[in-house]
Amino acid sequence: MSDKRTEIADLGEFGLIDHLNKKVKIRNSSSLKGIGDDAAVIDAGEGRVKVITTDLLIEGVHFDLSYAPLPHLGFKAVAVNISDVAAMNAVPKQITVSIGLSNRFSVEAVEALYEGIHAACEHYGVDLVGGDTTASRSGLVLSITAIGEGKKDELVYRNGAKPNDILCVTGDLGGALVGLQILEREKQVYLANPDMKPELDKYTLVTGRQLRPDARMDIIHELKELGVKPTSMMDISDGLASEIFHICKASYVGATIYEDKLPIDKQTFDTAVELNLDPITCVLNGGEDYELLFTISQEDFPKLEKHADIHFIGHITKPEEGKYLVTKSGTAVQIKAQGWKHF
């Protein structure tokens, strides 16, 4: 009788992480936070900490070079890591870059990729301090690690949300998913007829959200200026619903959000309708927006009440109350976290 084979798809990304994490042991007292948040936290002494996060982007899985310009890809690869540092309420300082290159890439192509990486370093005020370069037989592989700094007592984790806290999101949601659908549609049109030029002029916002997202470090600095420390926080990389589930699981709470409070840009809404997609489904399950989802105490609400780019979408409840979306008609519907399936 052969050994049982378990398919990775049976567990899914987060199930696989949980499975592997069972055998992880923290051996050093300086390792304050390991697997399970947006970044690891390392004690740096005197009340300071380092936060470390890494992301892997693989051609054909995370990006398609037929429509992703290399400078945009370089910028995005940095931004997605900076977003994780922001989600810890820390400030990014350094990055390392590791790339796997197939022989179809020229020096000029690599320079174009690094043009975007250097632009992101300047934009976020971080230093490129190292990495690795190797050959790849499966296209472009790009892995970036970001290192940030913060005060130990100012860090924000996923596990601090409490009943009656207010759920907040920055910016608008769903744009990156809708932008990806447009890019894929225009790619298919081009493949069918290479003489056809892609029609992207009226989709600049949504395609930009997909190709060149911007981590919300501006919000982190503003929260500090306003004297607001979120009770929990994470970035929205796998979809709003999925991230709400993460905060609820880590904090052992429930959540209620309201459809009419969910922020969606008009271009995202109109394009979703054009593509026969439900705009609210795009908001809930569209990944790669890299906005921030966080909770604040009721007392901090007046400090953020008039902030133009922070939206109050619901509140935290007791765990037994579950996770619900209240529709515009007043019906409470259980939230389902579909998100991005990696396997």
C-alpha positions in Angstrom: 0.0 0.0 0.0 1.5 3.3 -1.1 1.9 6.3 1.3 -1.0 8.7 1.3 -0.5 11.8 -0.9 -2.1 15.0 0.1 -2.5 17.6 -2.6 -1.4 21.1 -1.7 -4.7 22.4 -3.2 -6.6 20.4 -0.6 -5.0 22.6 2.1 -4.8 25.9 0.2 -2.1 28.6 0.9 -3.1 29.4 4.4 -3.8 25.8 5.3 -0.3 24.9 4.1 1.2 27.7 6.2 -0.7 26.6 9.3 0.4 23.0 8.6 4.1 23.9 8.2 4.0 26.3 11.2 3.1 23.4 13.6 6.7 22.3 13.6 8.3 25.8 13.8 10.0 26.5 17.1 11.1 30.0 18.2 14.5 29.5 19.9 15.6 33.1 20.4 14.1 35.6 22.8 14.8 38.4 20.3 12.2 36.8 17.9 9.2 38.6 19.1 6.8 37.6 16.3 7.2 34.8 13.8 4.8 33.4 11.2 1.2 34.7 11.3 1.3 38.5 10.8 2.2 40.8 7.9 5.8 40.8 9.0 8.2 39.1 11.5 9.3 41.2 14.5 12.8 41.2 15.9 13.9 42.9 19.1 16.5 45.5 18.4 17.0 46.6 22.0 16.1 49.8 23.9 12.4 49.6 23.0 13.1 49.4 19.2 12.3 46.5 16.8 13.0 45.5 13.3 10.2 44.1 11.1 11.1 41.8 8.2 8.9 40.7 5.4 9.4 38.9 2.0 7.4 38.3 -1.1 8.0 36.1 -4.1 6.7 37.0 -7.6 6.9 34.4 -10.4 6.3 35.0 -14.0 3.1 33.3 -15.2 1.7 33.2 -11.7 1.9 36.7 -10.3 2.5 38.7 -13.5 2.4 38.5 -17.3 5.1 40.4 -19.1 2.9 40.7 -22.2 1.2 43.6 -20.5 3.3 44.3 -17.3 6.0 46.9 -18.2 9.3 45.9 -16.4 9.7 49.3 -14.6 6.1 48.9 -13.3 6.9 45.4 -12.1 10.0 46.5 -10.3 8.1 49.2 -8.5 5.3 46.9 -7.6 7.6 44.2 -6.2 9.0 46.7 -3.8 5.6 48.3 -3.0 4.0 45.0 -2.0 6.7 44.5 0.7 6.5 48.1 1.9 2.8 47.6 2.3 3.5 44.7 4.8 5.8 47.0 6.8 3.2 49.7 6.8 0.6 47.2 8.1 2.8 46.7 11.2 2.8 50.5 11.8 6.5 50.5 11.1 8.7 52.5 8.8 10.7 50.7 5.9 14.4 51.3 5.8 16.1 48.7 3.6 15.3 46.1 0.9 17.2 43.2 -0.6 16.4 42.0 -4.2 16.9 38.5 -5.5 16.2 37.7 -9.1 16.1 34.6 -11.3 16.6 35.3 -15.0 16.1 33.2 -18.1 18.4 33.7 -21.1 15.7 35.7 -23.0 16.3 38.7 -20.7 18.9 41.2 -21.9 20.9 43.5 -19.8 18.7 46.4 -21.0 15.6 44.4 -19.8 17.1 43.9 -16.3 18.0 47.6 -16.2 14.4 48.5 -17.0 13.3 46.2 -14.1 15.7 48.0 -11.7 14.6 51.4 -13.0 11.3 50.6 -11.2 13.0 49.2 -8.1 15.2 52.3 -7.8 12.1 54.6 -8.3 10.3 52.7 -5.5 13.4 53.0 -3.2 13.4 56.8 -3.8 9.6 57.0 -3.3 9.6 55.1 0.0 13.0 56.3 1.3 14.6 52.9 1.5 18.0 51.6 0.7 18.8 48.6 -1.6 21.4 46.8 0.4 21.9 43.4 -1.2 20.3 40.3 -2.7 21.1 37.5 -5.2 21.1 36.8 -8.9 20.8 33.4 -10.5 19.7 31.7 -13.7 16.1 30.6 -14.1 14.6 28.0 -16.5 11.0 29.2 -16.0 11.0 32.9 -16.7 11.5 35.8 -14.3 11.5 35.1 -10.6 11.6 38.1 -8.3 11.9 38.0 -4.5 12.2 41.1 -2.3 12.7 41.3 1.4 11.9 44.6 3.2 13.3 45.6 6.6 11.6 48.2 8.7 12.0 49.8 12.1 9.6 50.9 14.8 9.0 51.3 18.5 8.0 48.2 20.3 5.0 49.8 21.9 3.8 51.4 18.6 3.7 48.2 16.5 0.2 47.0 15.5 -0.6 43.3 15.0 -3.6 41.5 13.6 -4.7 40.3 17.1 -5.7 43.5 18.9 -9.3 44.1 17.6 -12.0 44.2 20.2 -15.8 44.3 20.1 -17.2 47.8 19.3 -13.9 48.8 17.5 -14.6 50.5 14.2 -13.4 48.8 11.0 -11.6 51.2 8.6 -10.2 50.9 5.1 -8.1 53.3 3.1 -8.6 54.4 -0.5 -11.0 52.4 -2.7 -11.2 48.7 -3.4 -11.7 46.3 -6.3 -9.7 48.3 -8.8 -6.7 45.9 -9.1 -9.0 42.9 -9.9 -11.0 44.8 -12.5 -7.8 46.2 -14.0 -6.5 42.7 -14.3 -9.6 41.6 -16.1 -9.3 44.4 -18.6 -5.6 43.6 -19.3 -6.4 40.0 -19.8 -9.3 40.9 -22.1 -7.1 43.1 -24.3 -4.4 40.5 -24.4 -6.8 38.0 -25.8 -8.0 40.5 -28.4 -4.4 41.1 -29.4 -3.6 37.4 -29.6 -6.6 36.9 -31.9 -5.6 39.9 -34.1 -2.2 41.4 -33.6 -3.2 44.4 -35.7 -5.7 45.4 -33.1 -4.4 48.0 -30.7 -5.4 47.6 -27.0 -8.1 50.0 -25.9 -6.9 51.1 -22.4 -7.3 54.9 -22.4 -10.5 54.8 -20.4 -9.2 52.3 -17.9 -6.1 54.1 -16.6 -7.2 54.0 -12.9 -7.9 50.3 -12.7 -5.0 49.1 -14.9 -2.7 51.4 -12.8 -4.0 49.8 -9.6 -3.0 46.4 -11.0 0.3 47.3 -12.6 1.7 49.9 -10.2 0.1 49.8 -6.8 1.3 52.2 -4.1 1.8 51.1 -0.5 0.0 53.5 2.0 2.9 54.7 4.0 1.3 58.2 3.8 -1.6 56.9 6.0 0.9 55.5 8.6 2.6 58.8 8.9 -0.8 60.6 9.1 -2.1 58.3 11.8 1.0 59.0 13.9 0.6 62.8 13.4 -3.1 62.5 14.5 -2.2 60.5 17.6 -4.1 57.4 16.5 -2.7 53.9 17.0 -5.0 51.2 15.4 -5.9 48.3 17.6 -5.3 45.9 14.7 -4.1 46.3 11.1 -3.1 44.5 7.9 -2.8 45.3 4.2 -5.4 44.1 1.6 -3.5 41.8 -0.7 -5.9 38.8 -0.9 -9.2 40.7 -0.8 -11.1 42.6 1.9 -13.2 39.6 3.0 -10.2 37.4 3.4 -8.3 40.0 5.4 -11.4 40.5 7.7 -11.3 36.8 8.3 -7.6 37.0 9.3 -8.2 39.8 11.8 -11.2 38.0 13.2 -9.3 34.8 13.6 -6.2 36.5 15.1 -8.3 38.7 17.5 -11.0 36.1 18.2 -13.8 38.4 17.2 -16.6 38.8 14.7 -17.3 41.6 12.3 -20.2 43.4 10.6 -19.7 45.6 7.5 -22.1 47.6 5.5 -22.4 47.5 1.7 -23.2 51.2 1.4 -20.0 52.0 3.3 -17.6 50.1 1.0 -15.4 52.4 -1.0 -15.4 51.8 -4.8 -14.2 54.2 -7.5 -16.6 55.1 -10.2 -14.3 53.7 -12.9 -14.0 50.4 -11.0 -17.8 50.2 -10.6 -18.5 51.1 -14.2 -15.9 48.7 -15.6 -17.0 45.9 -13.4 -20.6 46.3 -14.8 -19.2 46.4 -18.3 -17.4 43.1 -17.6 -20.6 41.6 -16.1 -18.9 41.4 -12.7 -20.7 42.3 -9.5 -18.9 45.5 -8.2 -19.4 44.5 -4.5 -17.9 41.0 -5.2 -14.9 42.8 -6.7 -14.5 44.9 -3.6 -14.8 41.9 -1.2 -12.7 39.4 -3.1 -10.5 41.3 -5.4 -6.8 41.1 -4.3 -3.8 43.3 -4.8 -5.3 46.6 -3.8 -2.6 47.1 -1.1 -4.8 49.4 0.9 -4.9 49.2 4.7 -7.6 47.5 6.7 -7.5 48.5 10.4 -9.6 48.9 13.5 -9.7 51.8 15.9 -11.3 52.4 19.3 -14.5 54.4 19.4 -12.5 57.2 21.2 -10.3 57.7 18.2 -13.1 58.1 15.7 -13.3 62.0 16.1 -9.7 62.2 15.1 -10.3 60.5 11.8 -13.9 61.4 11.1 -13.2 64.0 8.5 -10.2 62.2 6.8 -11.0 62.1 3.1 -9.2 58.8 2.4 -10.2 56.7 5.4 -13.6 55.0 5.2 -15.5 53.5 8.2 -17.1 50.3 6.8 -18.4 48.5 10.0 -17.5 47.4 13.4 -16.1 44.5 15.4 -18.5 42.2 17.2 -18.2 39.2 19.6 -16.9 36.1 18.0 -20.2 34.2 18.3 -21.9 36.9 16.3 -20.1 35.8 13.1 -19.0 37.8 10.1 -21.7 39.6 8.1 -22.3 42.0 5.3 -25.4 44.2 5.7 -26.7 44.9 2.2 -28.3 48.2 1.1 -31.7 46.6 1.6 -30.8 45.8 5.2 -30.3 42.0 4.8 -27.4 40.5 6.7 -25.4 38.0 4.6 -22.6 35.9 5.8 -19.2 37.0 4.4 -17.4 34.4 2.4 -13.7 34.8 2.0 -12.8 33.6 -1.5 -9.7 35.7 -2.1 -6.8 34.6 -4.3 -6.1 30.9 -4.5 -2.4 30.2 -5.0 -2.8 26.4 -5.5 
